[in-house]
């Protein structure tokens, strides 16, 4: 997993080589009609990436809607001829994503599938398909490089759909931010995980709420530590009241307004003795956080390409600190009953295949 995390700056550079292909697909299949929406759907990392790319897409004038696959299925009667749909699944075999794609196509909505490799059943359904073609470092790894590659792919598709060309300068800035985020996190996180927290809360807002949701999912996959994500404001009205004070609260802020609110929250939580970790930038400091992983100045719409990396490393280090192996995740497959039930919940077609 460390190798997969470390290769992300190089993967981002490689994605830029195919930017023309992805932008052309966006222009051909995803440019909405007058008044139309771009509805982007998936499960797990897919829906997190869709939300993380939303600020980029909206800044380019798209009505970009990040929705879960059940919401897409339920909403298909209200799709219009002007709407466009992207369904995301690396394997292409998540049951509900496949069902949502079928429902969208049956409703007459143009559908683009974003997959990795052949794309499984989803790849067979969609009239148009784009593959990341990102080889796995090892089997059954927690998604890291594939996640940020998905965010980058969605941003490029959005640029094409909006009639905008890619910008090599933005890729270079994001790649630099990724490399510096990795270095800063590696220097800081051993001190953060020296005391294993009772739980982890990951907080943000806007597109970075997708990053917070993604970070919580990685912690769930790699550790046995309870982890939740929430809107920064709504946390104060919900999870806060049940949170043990020996928890870790992580705030993600690459926007100046959000950073101000996040700093106020960290200052208040400090009165309870709660440890806080900020993923911020040099232009958006969360000064009151106990720990900070600070990225270089980066446009907020590009920040999700880099802010996810410290969360990946946090999950990795906490897994090791609690005696689990993040490189195999055998604690998941080793619980045979729970693993089988997970396949019944998401991928019934894979039951009995060992995947």
C-alpha positions in Angstrom: 0.0 0.0 0.0 2.9 2.4 0.7 4.0 1.9 -2.9 0.5 2.6 -4.2 0.3 5.8 -2.1 3.8 6.9 -3.2 3.2 6.6 -6.9 0.3 9.1 -7.0 2.3 12.1 -8.3 3.6 9.9 -11.2 0.1 8.5 -11.8 -1.2 12.1 -12.0 1.5 13.0 -14.6 0.5 9.9 -16.6 -3.1 10.8 -16.5 -2.2 14.2 -18.1 -0.9 12.3 -21.2 -4.4 11.0 -21.8 -6.1 14.3 -21.0 -7.1 14.9 -24.6 -8.9 11.5 -24.7 -10.8 12.1 -21.5 -11.7 15.7 -22.4 -13.0 14.6 -25.9 -15.2 12.0 -24.2 -16.6 14.7 -22.0 -17.3 16.9 -24.9 -18.9 14.1 -26.9 -20.9 12.3 -24.2 -21.3 14.5 -21.2 -21.9 18.1 -22.5 -25.5 18.6 -21.3 -28.3 20.0 -23.3 -29.8 23.4 -22.4 -30.7 23.4 -18.7 -29.3 19.8 -18.4 -27.5 18.3 -15.4 -24.4 16.1 -15.2 -25.3 13.4 -12.8 -22.3 11.5 -11.5 -22.9 8.4 -9.5 -21.1 5.5 -7.9 -20.6 3.7 -4.6 -17.7 4.1 -2.1 -14.7 5.7 -3.6 -16.7 6.5 -6.8 -19.2 8.7 -5.1 -16.5 10.3 -2.9 -14.5 11.2 -6.1 -17.7 12.6 -7.7 -18.2 15.0 -4.8 -14.5 15.9 -4.7 -14.6 16.9 -8.4 -17.7 18.9 -8.0 -16.1 22.3 -7.3 -13.9 22.0 -10.4 -16.9 21.1 -12.5 -19.2 23.9 -11.2 -16.4 26.5 -11.6 -16.7 25.6 -15.3 -20.4 26.2 -15.4 -21.7 22.6 -15.2 -24.7 21.7 -13.1 -22.8 18.8 -11.5 -24.8 16.5 -9.2 -23.0 13.8 -7.1 -25.6 11.2 -6.2 -25.6 7.7 -4.8 -26.6 4.9 -7.1 -29.9 4.2 -5.2 -30.8 7.9 -5.6 -30.0 7.7 -9.3 -32.2 4.6 -9.6 -35.1 6.3 -7.8 -34.6 9.5 -9.8 -34.5 8.0 -13.3 -38.2 8.9 -14.0 -37.2 12.6 -13.8 -34.2 12.4 -16.1 -34.5 14.6 -19.1 -33.1 14.5 -22.6 -30.7 17.3 -21.6 -29.2 15.4 -18.7 -26.0 13.3 -18.9 -24.9 10.5 -16.6 -21.5 9.2 -15.5 -21.4 5.9 -13.5 -18.2 5.0 -11.7 -17.0 1.6 -10.7 -13.4 0.4 -10.9 -14.5 -3.3 -11.0 -17.7 -2.6 -12.8 -19.3 -5.3 -10.7 -21.0 -3.4 -7.9 -24.6 -4.6 -8.1 -26.4 -1.3 -7.4 -24.1 0.7 -9.7 -24.9 -1.7 -12.6 -28.7 -1.5 -11.8 -28.6 2.3 -11.7 -26.8 2.3 -15.1 -29.4 0.1 -16.6 -32.2 2.3 -15.2 -30.5 5.4 -16.6 -30.0 4.0 -20.1 -33.6 2.6 -20.1 -34.7 6.2 -19.3 -32.8 7.4 -22.4 -30.0 9.2 -20.6 -26.6 9.2 -22.4 -24.3 7.2 -20.1 -20.5 7.2 -19.7 -18.9 4.5 -17.6 -15.7 5.3 -15.8 -13.9 2.0 -14.9 -10.5 0.4 -14.6 -9.6 -2.3 -17.1 -12.5 -4.1 -18.8 -15.1 -2.6 -16.4 -17.0 -5.8 -15.8 -20.8 -5.7 -16.2 -20.9 -1.9 -16.1 -18.5 -1.8 -19.0 -20.7 -4.1 -21.0 -23.8 -2.0 -20.4 -22.6 1.5 -21.2 -22.6 2.9 -24.7 -19.4 4.8 -23.9 -16.6 3.7 -21.6 -13.4 5.2 -20.3 -10.8 3.1 -18.4 -8.2 4.4 -16.1 -6.0 1.5 -17.2 -4.2 1.7 -13.9 -2.4 -1.5 -13.0 -2.8 -2.7 -9.5 0.4 -2.8 -7.4 -0.9 -5.8 -5.4 -4.3 -7.6 -5.1 -7.0 -6.4 -2.6 -5.3 -3.1 -1.8 -7.2 -0.2 -0.3 -7.9 2.2 -3.1 -5.4 5.1 -3.1 -3.9 5.8 -6.5 -7.1 4.7 -8.2 -9.0 7.3 -6.1 -7.0 10.4 -7.0 -6.8 9.1 -10.6 -10.6 9.0 -10.6 -10.8 12.6 -9.3 -8.4 13.7 -12.0 -10.3 11.8 -14.7 -13.6 13.4 -13.6 -12.1 16.9 -13.7 -10.8 16.3 -17.2 -14.1 15.0 -18.4 -15.8 18.0 -16.8 -13.4 20.4 -18.6 -14.3 18.7 -21.9 -18.0 18.8 -21.2 -17.7 22.5 -20.5 -15.8 23.1 -23.7 -12.6 23.9 -21.8 -9.2 22.5 -22.6 -6.9 21.0 -20.0 -4.1 23.1 -18.4 -0.7 21.5 -17.9 0.1 24.1 -15.3 -2.7 22.9 -13.0 -1.4 19.3 -13.3 2.1 20.4 -12.3 0.7 22.3 -9.4 -1.4 19.4 -8.2 1.5 17.0 -8.6 3.8 19.2 -6.6 1.2 19.5 -3.9 0.8 15.7 -3.8 4.6 15.2 -3.4 4.8 17.8 -0.6 1.7 16.4 1.1 3.3 13.0 1.3 6.6 14.4 2.7 4.8 16.6 5.3 2.5 13.7 6.4 5.4 11.3 6.7 7.2 13.7 9.0 4.2 14.5 11.2 2.0 11.4 11.4 4.2 9.2 13.7 3.6 11.8 16.4 -0.2 11.9 15.7 -0.6 8.1 16.0 1.7 7.7 19.0 -1.5 7.6 21.0 -4.1 5.5 19.2 -7.4 7.5 19.3 -10.7 6.1 20.6 -12.3 7.2 17.3 -11.6 9.5 14.4 -13.9 12.2 13.1 -13.2 13.7 9.7 -14.8 17.1 9.0 -15.0 19.5 6.0 -17.6 21.0 3.7 -18.3 21.5 0.0 -16.2 19.3 -2.4 -13.8 18.4 0.4 -16.7 16.7 2.2 -16.0 14.0 -0.4 -12.4 13.9 0.8 -13.6 13.5 4.4 -15.9 10.7 3.5 -13.1 9.0 1.6 -10.8 9.3 4.6 -13.3 7.8 6.9 -13.8 4.9 4.5 -10.1 4.2 4.4 -9.9 4.1 8.2 -12.8 1.6 8.2 -11.1 -0.6 5.7 -7.7 -0.6 7.4 -8.4 -0.3 11.1 -10.9 -1.3 13.8 -11.1 2.3 15.0 -14.6 3.8 14.7 -14.4 6.5 12.1 -17.1 8.9 10.8 -17.2 11.9 8.4 -19.5 14.9 8.7 -20.0 18.5 7.6 -18.0 20.7 9.8 -21.0 22.6 11.1 -23.3 19.6 11.4 -20.7 17.7 13.5 -21.5 20.2 16.3 -25.1 19.2 16.2 -24.7 15.4 16.1 -21.5 13.3 16.5 -19.9 15.7 18.8 -22.2 14.7 21.7 -21.2 11.1 21.5 -17.5 11.6 20.8 -15.0 10.3 23.4 -12.6 13.1 24.3 -9.6 10.9 23.5 -10.7 11.0 19.8 -8.9 12.5 16.9 -10.7 15.2 14.9 -9.4 15.8 11.4 -10.4 18.9 9.5 -9.7 19.5 5.8 -9.6 23.1 4.6 -8.2 24.4 1.4 -10.6 27.3 1.3 -10.0 30.5 3.3 -13.6 30.7 4.7 -13.6 27.1 5.6 -10.2 27.3 7.2 -11.4 30.1 9.5 -14.4 28.0 10.7 -12.1 25.0 11.1 -9.7 26.9 13.2 -12.4 28.1 15.5 -13.6 24.5 15.9 -10.1 23.3 16.7 -9.7 26.0 19.3 -13.0 25.0 20.9 -12.2 21.3 20.9 -8.9 22.0 22.5 -10.7 23.1 25.6 -11.9 19.5 25.9 -8.4 18.2 25.3 -9.4 16.7 22.0 -6.5 16.2 19.6 -7.0 17.9 16.2 -5.3 17.4 12.9 -5.7 19.9 10.0 -5.0 19.2 6.4 -4.6 22.8 5.2 -2.6 24.9 2.8 -0.1 27.8 3.2 -2.9 30.2 2.1 -5.6 28.6 4.3 -3.9 27.9 7.7 -5.9 26.2 10.4 -3.8 27.8 13.1 -5.5 26.4 16.2 -5.1 22.7 15.2 -2.7 20.7 17.4 -1.2 19.0 14.3 -1.1 20.4 10.8 -0.1 18.9 7.4 0.2 22.0 5.3 0.2 21.8 1.5 1.5 24.5 -0.8 -0.9 27.2 -2.1 -3.3 25.4 -4.4 -6.6 26.4 -6.0 -9.4 25.0 -3.8 -11.0 23.2 -6.8 -7.7 21.2 -7.3 -7.0 20.6 -3.6 -8.9 17.2 -3.5 -6.1 15.8 -5.7 -3.7 16.3 -2.8 -5.7 16.5 0.5 -6.6 12.8 0.3 -3.0 11.7 0.5 -2.3 12.5 4.2 -5.6 10.7 5.1 -4.3 7.6 3.2 -1.1 7.7 5.3 -3.0 8.3 8.5 -5.1 5.2 7.9 -1.9 3.2 7.0 -0.1 4.3 10.2 -3.1 3.7 12.4 -3.5 0.2 11.0 0.1 -0.6 11.8 -0.2 1.0 15.3 -3.2 -1.3 16.0 -1.4 -4.5 14.8 -3.2 -4.9 11.4 -1.5 -5.2 8.0 -2.6 -2.5 5.6 -0.8 -4.2 2.7 -3.1 -7.3 2.8 -6.2 -6.4 4.8 -6.5 -10.0 5.7 -8.5 -9.0 8.8 -11.3 -8.4 6.3 -11.1 -11.6 4.3 -10.2 -13.5 7.5 -13.7 -12.8 8.9 -15.3 -15.1 6.4 -18.9 -14.6 7.5 -18.7 -10.8 7.5 -16.8 -10.9 4.2 -19.5 -13.1 2.6 -22.3 -10.9 3.9 -20.4 -7.8 2.4 -20.6 -9.5 -1.0 -24.3 -10.1 -0.6 -24.7 -6.4 0.2 -22.7 -5.1 -2.8 -21.4 -7.7 -5.2 -23.4 -10.9 -5.3 -22.0 -11.8 -8.6 -18.6 -12.3 -7.0 -19.6 -14.7 -4.3 -17.5 -17.8 -4.5 -14.9 -16.2 -6.7 -12.5 -15.2 -3.9 -12.7 -11.5 -4.9 
